[in-house]
């Protein structure tokens, strides 16, 4: 009898343990359901967007520094330096407007703090958007020229791997910034670190050192296939580049007999550059199964060109920039490296002949259609010279 009572007590305790365990499990389950799950971290934006955001932040930082330098120098700066600073501020304003997205214009916090954002060293690591500026806010003209030069170099580096249209925008932005830095350095006697291919006697591009693929065996069928749109589009752009180089070779040959001795020497160097570029573009066009324009015995030159060949050469050089921008946008790998170098070379020759390559060489911009920069938020310690939204 006593054993039955003990057995009954044990069973009752086991039942109570089971009830308690079930209740505890129910409470834990309800708690897990009611506690909100930690949100997943936002996906990193594409590299092209990160490159654009970084370029936009850098343009704002450099623009604010340029405005500060303009206000500090005032009337005491030499005329060439003051003019160069004014040109750079205008250039950076247009570039910032071209790089700006609607989110930036709608009052993105990155826009208000871009000019005073923490400095970070340029790197290949992906960052989130909005990106801080990659250049140190400069306080002297020498630092400003160096920072502008560094920004242009970074933009060209990013253009090597960015998506097509963004690659063109970054390439033109970087090229113009390099030219602006060199212009300021020349006006103030500042020495900048030279880039490969930047000198007037340097080869037009390093592309001739890169092997070019031989024409593909299936060119005939691929050319007839409309589905092969990427190759055909790039091939057409390369064919247009070849046509431009052929005309420029002829124009330089005709101009050499009409230019003065001071202009004839660089023109002879530029003629050799165009000969190299023509051969490289023809080889790449054939590798893309493109119909390469045949070499003509001559091309029509206007009376204006014959009357002022230096001005005419500048016009012709600037006319090749959008074509090279097309090649940048449509190419990748070695062909894009060639196109980037050719674009810089053409922009430098354009400037040499005192023609304008535009604020974004390789891209035709209608500045009237660009959005205005919003007014930055005024904070204590912010320079009053950087208040205007546009210059």
C-alpha positions as a LaTeX table, in Angstrom:
\begin{tabular}{lrrr}
\hline
Residue & $x$ (\AA) & $y$ (\AA) & $z$ (\AA) \\
\hline
Unk1 & 0.00 & 0.00 & 0.00 \\
Unk2 & 2.82 & 2.33 & 0.87 \\
Unk3 & 4.58 & 1.49 & $-2.42$ \\
Unk4 & 1.44 & 2.41 & $-4.38$ \\
Unk5 & 1.31 & 5.79 & $-2.69$ \\
Unk6 & 4.96 & 6.53 & $-3.50$ \\
Unk7 & 4.46 & 5.49 & $-7.11$ \\
Unk8 & 1.46 & 7.77 & $-7.40$ \\
Unk9 & 3.49 & 10.71 & $-5.97$ \\
Unk10 & 6.29 & 10.17 & $-8.45$ \\
Unk11 & 3.88 & 10.12 & $-11.35$ \\
Unk12 & 2.27 & 13.33 & $-10.11$ \\
Unk13 & 5.69 & 15.04 & $-9.92$ \\
Unk14 & 6.60 & 13.84 & $-13.44$ \\
Unk15 & 3.33 & 15.23 & $-14.71$ \\
Unk16 & 4.03 & 18.57 & $-13.03$ \\
Unk17 & 7.54 & 18.66 & $-14.56$ \\
Unk18 & 6.06 & 18.02 & $-17.99$ \\
Unk19 & 3.47 & 20.78 & $-17.53$ \\
Unk20 & 6.15 & 23.24 & $-16.39$ \\
Unk21 & 8.43 & 22.32 & $-19.30$ \\
Unk22 & 5.58 & 22.74 & $-21.79$ \\
Unk23 & 4.69 & 26.12 & $-20.31$ \\
Unk24 & 8.30 & 27.27 & $-20.45$ \\
Unk25 & 8.58 & 26.16 & $-24.07$ \\
Unk26 & 5.38 & 28.03 & $-24.90$ \\
Unk27 & 6.67 & 31.23 & $-23.25$ \\
Unk28 & 10.01 & 31.04 & $-25.09$ \\
Unk29 & 8.26 & 30.41 & $-28.40$ \\
Unk30 & 5.95 & 33.38 & $-27.93$ \\
Unk31 & 8.91 & 35.54 & $-26.96$ \\
Unk32 & 10.77 & 34.59 & $-30.10$ \\
Unk33 & 7.74 & 35.43 & $-32.18$ \\
Unk34 & 7.11 & 38.77 & $-30.49$ \\
Unk35 & 10.73 & 39.97 & $-30.47$ \\
Unk36 & 11.36 & 41.67 & $-33.84$ \\
Unk37 & 14.11 & 40.15 & $-35.92$ \\
Unk38 & 17.22 & 42.24 & $-36.48$ \\
Unk39 & 16.94 & 43.85 & $-39.92$ \\
Unk40 & 19.41 & 42.63 & $-42.49$ \\
Unk41 & 22.16 & 45.12 & $-43.31$ \\
Unk42 & 21.48 & 46.97 & $-46.57$ \\
Unk43 & 23.16 & 45.51 & $-49.59$ \\
Unk44 & 26.24 & 47.35 & $-50.77$ \\
Unk45 & 25.41 & 49.53 & $-53.78$ \\
Unk46 & 26.99 & 48.70 & $-57.15$ \\
Unk47 & 30.56 & 49.85 & $-57.71$ \\
Unk48 & 29.49 & 52.38 & $-60.34$ \\
Unk49 & 27.18 & 54.10 & $-57.83$ \\
Unk50 & 29.91 & 54.13 & $-55.22$ \\
Unk51 & 32.32 & 55.67 & $-57.72$ \\
Unk52 & 29.74 & 58.32 & $-58.65$ \\
Unk53 & 29.02 & 59.17 & $-55.02$ \\
Unk54 & 32.74 & 59.45 & $-54.28$ \\
Unk55 & 33.28 & 61.68 & $-57.32$ \\
Unk56 & 30.35 & 63.87 & $-56.28$ \\
Unk57 & 31.67 & 64.23 & $-52.72$ \\
Unk58 & 35.16 & 65.07 & $-53.99$ \\
Unk59 & 33.82 & 67.69 & $-56.39$ \\
Unk60 & 31.97 & 69.42 & $-53.53$ \\
Unk61 & 35.00 & 69.31 & $-51.26$ \\
Unk62 & 37.29 & 70.72 & $-53.95$ \\
Unk63 & 34.74 & 73.33 & $-55.00$ \\
Unk64 & 34.42 & 74.59 & $-51.41$ \\
Unk65 & 38.22 & 74.74 & $-51.16$ \\
Unk66 & 38.45 & 76.66 & $-54.43$ \\
Unk67 & 35.88 & 79.18 & $-53.24$ \\
Unk68 & 37.79 & 79.60 & $-49.98$ \\
Unk69 & 41.05 & 80.16 & $-51.85$ \\
Unk70 & 39.36 & 82.70 & $-54.09$ \\
Unk71 & 38.07 & 84.59 & $-51.07$ \\
Unk72 & 41.37 & 84.39 & $-49.21$ \\
Unk73 & 43.53 & 85.50 & $-52.11$ \\
Unk74 & 41.17 & 88.25 & $-53.15$ \\
Unk75 & 42.80 & 90.97 & $-55.20$ \\
Unk76 & 46.29 & 90.04 & $-54.00$ \\
Unk77 & 46.58 & 86.90 & $-56.13$ \\
Unk78 & 48.35 & 87.23 & $-59.49$ \\
Unk79 & 45.97 & 87.50 & $-62.41$ \\
Unk80 & 46.85 & 84.08 & $-63.91$ \\
Unk81 & 46.29 & 82.36 & $-60.57$ \\
Unk82 & 43.00 & 84.15 & $-59.92$ \\
Unk83 & 41.77 & 83.30 & $-63.41$ \\
Unk84 & 42.77 & 79.65 & $-63.03$ \\
Unk85 & 40.97 & 79.40 & $-59.68$ \\
Unk86 & 37.83 & 80.94 & $-61.15$ \\
Unk87 & 37.90 & 78.47 & $-64.05$ \\
Unk88 & 38.33 & 75.53 & $-61.68$ \\
Unk89 & 35.45 & 76.59 & $-59.42$ \\
Unk90 & 33.19 & 76.86 & $-62.47$ \\
Unk91 & 34.41 & 73.48 & $-63.73$ \\
Unk92 & 33.79 & 71.76 & $-60.39$ \\
Unk93 & 30.34 & 73.32 & $-60.15$ \\
Unk94 & 29.33 & 71.90 & $-63.53$ \\
Unk95 & 30.84 & 68.52 & $-62.72$ \\
Unk96 & 29.04 & 68.34 & $-59.37$ \\
Unk97 & 25.76 & 69.14 & $-61.12$ \\
Unk98 & 26.44 & 66.39 & $-63.68$ \\
Unk99 & 27.28 & 63.87 & $-60.93$ \\
Unk100 & 24.35 & 64.77 & $-58.67$ \\
Unk101 & 21.32 & 62.48 & $-58.28$ \\
Unk102 & 17.81 & 63.60 & $-57.27$ \\
Unk103 & 18.44 & 62.18 & $-53.77$ \\
Unk104 & 21.41 & 64.51 & $-53.42$ \\
Unk105 & 19.38 & 67.52 & $-54.50$ \\
Unk106 & 16.52 & 66.57 & $-52.14$ \\
Unk107 & 18.63 & 67.33 & $-49.11$ \\
Unk108 & 20.76 & 64.23 & $-48.62$ \\
Unk109 & 22.82 & 64.74 & $-45.43$ \\
Unk110 & 25.92 & 63.85 & $-47.42$ \\
Unk111 & 25.52 & 67.03 & $-49.43$ \\
Unk112 & 25.52 & 69.26 & $-46.38$ \\
Unk113 & 28.55 & 67.57 & $-44.84$ \\
Unk114 & 30.52 & 66.72 & $-47.95$ \\
Unk115 & 32.85 & 69.69 & $-47.68$ \\
Unk116 & 33.72 & 68.84 & $-44.07$ \\
Unk117 & 33.47 & 65.04 & $-44.23$ \\
Unk118 & 36.15 & 62.95 & $-42.53$ \\
Unk119 & 39.11 & 62.19 & $-44.73$ \\
Unk120 & 39.63 & 58.62 & $-45.86$ \\
Unk121 & 42.46 & 57.28 & $-47.92$ \\
Unk122 & 41.59 & 56.16 & $-51.46$ \\
Unk123 & 41.22 & 52.40 & $-51.63$ \\
Unk124 & 39.64 & 49.69 & $-53.71$ \\
Unk125 & 37.40 & 48.56 & $-50.85$ \\
Unk126 & 33.68 & 49.02 & $-51.41$ \\
Unk127 & 31.93 & 51.55 & $-49.22$ \\
Unk128 & 28.36 & 52.48 & $-48.65$ \\
Unk129 & 26.66 & 55.47 & $-50.22$ \\
Unk130 & 26.73 & 58.36 & $-49.47$ \\
Unk131 & 30.50 & 58.26 & $-49.66$ \\
Unk132 & 32.75 & 60.72 & $-47.87$ \\
Unk133 & 35.28 & 62.72 & $-49.79$ \\
Unk134 & 38.48 & 60.89 & $-50.66$ \\
Unk135 & 40.62 & 64.04 & $-50.77$ \\
Unk136 & 41.93 & 66.11 & $-47.89$ \\
Unk137 & 40.31 & 69.57 & $-47.89$ \\
Unk138 & 43.25 & 71.71 & $-49.09$ \\
Unk139 & 44.14 & 75.04 & $-47.51$ \\
Unk140 & 46.85 & 76.29 & $-49.89$ \\
Unk141 & 47.01 & 76.64 & $-53.63$ \\
Unk142 & 49.69 & 73.96 & $-53.87$ \\
Unk143 & 47.59 & 71.55 & $-51.82$ \\
Unk144 & 44.55 & 72.42 & $-53.90$ \\
Unk145 & 46.33 & 71.61 & $-57.16$ \\
Unk146 & 47.63 & 68.33 & $-55.70$ \\
Unk147 & 44.17 & 67.37 & $-54.39$ \\
Unk148 & 42.56 & 68.16 & $-57.74$ \\
Unk149 & 45.23 & 66.07 & $-59.46$ \\
Unk150 & 44.62 & 63.17 & $-57.04$ \\
Unk151 & 40.86 & 63.35 & $-57.58$ \\
Unk152 & 41.27 & 63.25 & $-61.36$ \\
Unk153 & 43.55 & 60.24 & $-61.08$ \\
Unk154 & 41.02 & 58.42 & $-58.88$ \\
Unk155 & 38.18 & 59.14 & $-61.28$ \\
Unk156 & 40.14 & 57.68 & $-64.20$ \\
Unk157 & 41.04 & 54.64 & $-62.11$ \\
Unk158 & 37.37 & 54.07 & $-61.25$ \\
Unk159 & 36.40 & 54.51 & $-64.91$ \\
Unk160 & 38.39 & 51.41 & $-65.82$ \\
Unk161 & 35.82 & 49.14 & $-64.15$ \\
Unk162 & 32.62 & 51.20 & $-63.92$ \\
Unk163 & 29.57 & 50.52 & $-66.07$ \\
Unk164 & 29.49 & 52.02 & $-69.56$ \\
Unk165 & 27.71 & 55.34 & $-69.16$ \\
Unk166 & 29.18 & 55.99 & $-65.73$ \\
Unk167 & 32.65 & 55.10 & $-67.03$ \\
Unk168 & 32.30 & 57.84 & $-69.66$ \\
Unk169 & 31.19 & 60.39 & $-67.05$ \\
Unk170 & 34.02 & 59.48 & $-64.68$ \\
Unk171 & 36.59 & 59.47 & $-67.48$ \\
Unk172 & 35.60 & 62.94 & $-68.63$ \\
Unk173 & 35.46 & 64.25 & $-65.07$ \\
Unk174 & 38.89 & 62.89 & $-64.23$ \\
Unk175 & 40.45 & 64.12 & $-67.46$ \\
Unk176 & 39.14 & 67.66 & $-66.95$ \\
Unk177 & 40.35 & 67.70 & $-63.35$ \\
Unk178 & 43.85 & 66.64 & $-64.38$ \\
Unk179 & 43.96 & 69.38 & $-67.00$ \\
Unk180 & 42.66 & 71.94 & $-64.48$ \\
Unk181 & 45.29 & 70.92 & $-61.93$ \\
Unk182 & 48.02 & 71.32 & $-64.54$ \\
Unk183 & 46.59 & 74.69 & $-65.57$ \\
Unk184 & 46.71 & 75.93 & $-61.97$ \\
Unk185 & 50.19 & 74.51 & $-61.45$ \\
Unk186 & 51.42 & 76.29 & $-64.58$ \\
Unk187 & 49.83 & 79.57 & $-63.48$ \\
Unk188 & 51.39 & 79.45 & $-60.02$ \\
Unk189 & 54.67 & 77.66 & $-60.69$ \\
Unk190 & 53.70 & 74.53 & $-58.75$ \\
Unk191 & 55.25 & 71.17 & $-59.62$ \\
Unk192 & 52.86 & 68.24 & $-59.94$ \\
Unk193 & 53.68 & 64.57 & $-60.14$ \\
Unk194 & 53.69 & 63.67 & $-63.82$ \\
Unk195 & 51.41 & 60.94 & $-65.08$ \\
Unk196 & 52.38 & 58.49 & $-67.83$ \\
Unk197 & 51.48 & 59.95 & $-71.19$ \\
Unk198 & 50.91 & 63.47 & $-69.87$ \\
Unk199 & 53.82 & 65.23 & $-71.52$ \\
Unk200 & 53.49 & 66.81 & $-74.96$ \\
Unk201 & 56.23 & 64.55 & $-76.32$ \\
Unk202 & 54.89 & 61.37 & $-74.75$ \\
Unk203 & 53.18 & 58.67 & $-76.83$ \\
Unk204 & 49.50 & 59.23 & $-77.30$ \\
Unk205 & 48.69 & 56.18 & $-75.24$ \\
Unk206 & 50.26 & 53.09 & $-73.75$ \\
Unk207 & 47.84 & 51.00 & $-75.76$ \\
Unk208 & 50.42 & 50.01 & $-78.35$ \\
Unk209 & 52.11 & 47.92 & $-75.66$ \\
Unk210 & 48.91 & 45.93 & $-75.13$ \\
Unk211 & 48.36 & 42.93 & $-77.42$ \\
Unk212 & 45.31 & 43.24 & $-79.62$ \\
Unk213 & 43.30 & 40.14 & $-80.45$ \\
Unk214 & 43.41 & 38.92 & $-83.99$ \\
Unk215 & 40.19 & 38.98 & $-86.03$ \\
Unk216 & 37.90 & 36.17 & $-84.95$ \\
Unk217 & 37.40 & 33.27 & $-87.33$ \\
Unk218 & 33.61 & 33.66 & $-87.23$ \\
Unk219 & 33.59 & 37.34 & $-88.14$ \\
Unk220 & 31.36 & 36.90 & $-91.18$ \\
Unk221 & 28.58 & 35.12 & $-89.29$ \\
Unk222 & 28.85 & 37.34 & $-86.21$ \\
Unk223 & 28.68 & 40.51 & $-88.25$ \\
Unk224 & 25.52 & 39.26 & $-89.92$ \\
Unk225 & 23.92 & 38.31 & $-86.60$ \\
Unk226 & 22.00 & 41.27 & $-85.14$ \\
Unk227 & 22.05 & 39.58 & $-81.74$ \\
Unk228 & 25.77 & 40.33 & $-81.42$ \\
Unk229 & 24.90 & 43.92 & $-80.54$ \\
Unk230 & 27.69 & 44.63 & $-78.05$ \\
Unk231 & 30.49 & 43.71 & $-80.44$ \\
Unk232 & 28.87 & 45.52 & $-83.34$ \\
Unk233 & 28.31 & 48.69 & $-81.30$ \\
Unk234 & 31.89 & 48.80 & $-80.09$ \\
Unk235 & 33.10 & 47.97 & $-83.56$ \\
Unk236 & 31.12 & 50.90 & $-84.98$ \\
Unk237 & 32.57 & 53.23 & $-82.35$ \\
Unk238 & 36.08 & 52.04 & $-83.18$ \\
Unk239 & 35.37 & 52.55 & $-86.88$ \\
Unk240 & 34.33 & 56.13 & $-86.13$ \\
Unk241 & 37.54 & 56.60 & $-84.13$ \\
Unk242 & 39.55 & 55.32 & $-87.10$ \\
Unk243 & 37.76 & 57.76 & $-89.39$ \\
Unk244 & 38.59 & 60.64 & $-87.08$ \\
Unk245 & 42.24 & 59.63 & $-86.87$ \\
Unk246 & 42.52 & 59.38 & $-90.65$ \\
Unk247 & 41.16 & 62.90 & $-91.05$ \\
Unk248 & 43.44 & 64.26 & $-88.33$ \\
Unk249 & 46.52 & 62.67 & $-89.89$ \\
Unk250 & 45.70 & 64.41 & $-93.16$ \\
Unk251 & 44.89 & 67.70 & $-91.38$ \\
Unk252 & 48.22 & 67.71 & $-89.52$ \\
Unk253 & 50.09 & 66.92 & $-92.72$ \\
Unk254 & 48.40 & 69.87 & $-94.41$ \\
Unk255 & 48.90 & 72.16 & $-91.40$ \\
Unk256 & 52.63 & 71.52 & $-91.05$ \\
Unk257 & 53.40 & 73.61 & $-94.11$ \\
Unk258 & 51.30 & 76.53 & $-92.81$ \\
Unk259 & 52.18 & 76.65 & $-89.11$ \\
Unk260 & 54.95 & 78.83 & $-87.71$ \\
Unk261 & 58.10 & 77.20 & $-86.38$ \\
Unk262 & 56.90 & 77.33 & $-82.78$ \\
Unk263 & 53.73 & 75.41 & $-83.59$ \\
Unk264 & 55.19 & 73.08 & $-86.19$ \\
Unk265 & 57.32 & 71.14 & $-83.67$ \\
Unk266 & 54.44 & 69.99 & $-81.42$ \\
Unk267 & 52.27 & 69.46 & $-84.50$ \\
Unk268 & 54.85 & 67.03 & $-85.84$ \\
Unk269 & 54.74 & 65.12 & $-82.55$ \\
Unk270 & 50.96 & 65.08 & $-82.59$ \\
Unk271 & 50.99 & 63.79 & $-86.16$ \\
Unk272 & 53.09 & 60.82 & $-85.02$ \\
Unk273 & 50.67 & 60.21 & $-82.15$ \\
Unk274 & 47.72 & 60.11 & $-84.52$ \\
Unk275 & 49.54 & 57.63 & $-86.73$ \\
Unk276 & 49.91 & 55.30 & $-83.73$ \\
Unk277 & 46.32 & 55.80 & $-82.64$ \\
Unk278 & 45.04 & 55.09 & $-86.14$ \\
Unk279 & 46.88 & 51.79 & $-86.32$ \\
Unk280 & 45.71 & 50.73 & $-82.86$ \\
Unk281 & 42.08 & 51.64 & $-83.56$ \\
Unk282 & 42.18 & 49.78 & $-86.88$ \\
Unk283 & 43.56 & 46.64 & $-85.21$ \\
Unk284 & 40.94 & 46.72 & $-82.46$ \\
Unk285 & 38.18 & 47.38 & $-85.00$ \\
Unk286 & 39.19 & 44.35 & $-87.03$ \\
Unk287 & 39.27 & 42.22 & $-83.89$ \\
Unk288 & 35.65 & 43.30 & $-83.38$ \\
Unk289 & 34.73 & 42.37 & $-86.95$ \\
Unk290 & 34.07 & 46.03 & $-87.75$ \\
Unk291 & 34.36 & 47.44 & $-91.24$ \\
Unk292 & 37.43 & 49.66 & $-90.98$ \\
Unk293 & 37.17 & 52.84 & $-93.08$ \\
Unk294 & 39.61 & 52.75 & $-96.00$ \\
Unk295 & 42.41 & 55.31 & $-96.15$ \\
Unk296 & 41.56 & 58.08 & $-98.56$ \\
Unk297 & 44.09 & 60.07 & $-100.58$ \\
Unk298 & 42.75 & 63.29 & $-99.08$ \\
Unk299 & 39.96 & 65.00 & $-97.14$ \\
Unk300 & 38.18 & 68.31 & $-97.58$ \\
Unk301 & 39.60 & 71.11 & $-95.41$ \\
Unk302 & 37.59 & 74.29 & $-94.95$ \\
Unk303 & 38.88 & 77.73 & $-95.81$ \\
Unk304 & 38.76 & 78.60 & $-92.12$ \\
Unk305 & 41.19 & 75.74 & $-91.44$ \\
Unk306 & 43.56 & 76.86 & $-94.16$ \\
Unk307 & 43.43 & 80.45 & $-92.90$ \\
Unk308 & 44.12 & 79.46 & $-89.26$ \\
Unk309 & 45.36 & 75.87 & $-89.08$ \\
Unk310 & 46.09 & 76.03 & $-85.35$ \\
Unk311 & 42.48 & 76.92 & $-84.59$ \\
Unk312 & 41.29 & 74.32 & $-87.07$ \\
Unk313 & 43.35 & 71.59 & $-85.44$ \\
Unk314 & 41.85 & 72.44 & $-82.07$ \\
Unk315 & 38.36 & 72.15 & $-83.53$ \\
Unk316 & 39.14 & 68.79 & $-85.10$ \\
Unk317 & 40.75 & 67.47 & $-81.93$ \\
Unk318 & 37.75 & 68.46 & $-79.81$ \\
Unk319 & 35.48 & 66.75 & $-82.32$ \\
Unk320 & 37.09 & 63.38 & $-81.60$ \\
Unk321 & 36.32 & 63.53 & $-77.86$ \\
Unk322 & 32.67 & 62.33 & $-78.04$ \\
Unk323 & 33.75 & 59.46 & $-80.31$ \\
Unk324 & 36.39 & 58.37 & $-77.82$ \\
Unk325 & 33.80 & 58.73 & $-75.07$ \\
Unk326 & 31.66 & 56.24 & $-76.98$ \\
Unk327 & 34.56 & 53.80 & $-77.06$ \\
Unk328 & 35.06 & 54.21 & $-73.30$ \\
Unk329 & 31.39 & 53.51 & $-72.63$ \\
Unk330 & 31.17 & 50.46 & $-74.91$ \\
Unk331 & 34.51 & 48.82 & $-74.18$ \\
Unk332 & 36.08 & 47.00 & $-71.27$ \\
Unk333 & 39.45 & 45.59 & $-70.29$ \\
Unk334 & 42.37 & 46.45 & $-72.52$ \\
Unk335 & 40.22 & 48.31 & $-75.01$ \\
Unk336 & 38.87 & 50.60 & $-72.31$ \\
Unk337 & 42.40 & 51.28 & $-71.04$ \\
Unk338 & 43.29 & 52.31 & $-74.60$ \\
Unk339 & 40.18 & 54.50 & $-74.90$ \\
Unk340 & 40.84 & 56.24 & $-71.57$ \\
Unk341 & 44.39 & 57.04 & $-72.56$ \\
Unk342 & 43.34 & 58.18 & $-76.03$ \\
Unk343 & 40.68 & 60.45 & $-74.49$ \\
Unk344 & 43.23 & 62.12 & $-72.22$ \\
Unk345 & 45.65 & 62.54 & $-75.09$ \\
Unk346 & 43.01 & 64.12 & $-77.33$ \\
Unk347 & 41.91 & 66.48 & $-74.55$ \\
Unk348 & 45.50 & 67.63 & $-74.02$ \\
Unk349 & 45.98 & 68.30 & $-77.72$ \\
Unk350 & 42.68 & 70.20 & $-77.76$ \\
Unk351 & 43.89 & 72.42 & $-74.92$ \\
Unk352 & 47.27 & 72.88 & $-76.61$ \\
Unk353 & 45.53 & 74.43 & $-79.63$ \\
Unk354 & 43.51 & 76.67 & $-77.27$ \\
Unk355 & 40.20 & 74.95 & $-77.93$ \\
Unk356 & 37.85 & 73.86 & $-75.15$ \\
Unk357 & 37.43 & 70.14 & $-74.38$ \\
Unk358 & 34.37 & 70.96 & $-72.26$ \\
Unk359 & 33.79 & 70.35 & $-68.55$ \\
Unk360 & 33.47 & 66.59 & $-69.15$ \\
Unk361 & 35.58 & 65.65 & $-72.20$ \\
Unk362 & 33.98 & 62.82 & $-74.13$ \\
Unk363 & 30.45 & 63.71 & $-73.04$ \\
Unk364 & 28.31 & 66.39 & $-74.68$ \\
Unk365 & 26.57 & 68.24 & $-71.84$ \\
Unk366 & 23.72 & 70.72 & $-72.05$ \\
Unk367 & 24.46 & 72.72 & $-68.91$ \\
Unk368 & 21.04 & 74.35 & $-69.05$ \\
Unk369 & 19.46 & 70.96 & $-68.33$ \\
Unk370 & 21.65 & 70.15 & $-65.32$ \\
Unk371 & 20.06 & 70.59 & $-61.88$ \\
Unk372 & 21.39 & 73.43 & $-59.72$ \\
Unk373 & 23.35 & 72.62 & $-56.60$ \\
Unk374 & 21.26 & 73.15 & $-53.48$ \\
Unk375 & 22.46 & 75.71 & $-50.97$ \\
Unk376 & 24.58 & 74.07 & $-48.24$ \\
Unk377 & 23.38 & 74.31 & $-44.67$ \\
Unk378 & 25.17 & 77.11 & $-42.82$ \\
Unk379 & 26.96 & 75.94 & $-39.69$ \\
Unk380 & 29.27 & 77.74 & $-37.27$ \\
Unk381 & 32.75 & 77.80 & $-38.70$ \\
Unk382 & 31.60 & 77.28 & $-42.28$ \\
Unk383 & 33.27 & 79.65 & $-44.68$ \\
Unk384 & 30.96 & 82.28 & $-46.07$ \\
Unk385 & 32.76 & 82.12 & $-49.38$ \\
Unk386 & 31.36 & 78.64 & $-50.06$ \\
Unk387 & 27.73 & 79.57 & $-49.71$ \\
Unk388 & 26.68 & 80.13 & $-53.35$ \\
Unk389 & 25.01 & 77.15 & $-54.87$ \\
Unk390 & 26.39 & 77.78 & $-58.35$ \\
Unk391 & 29.28 & 79.68 & $-59.78$ \\
\hline
\end{tabular}
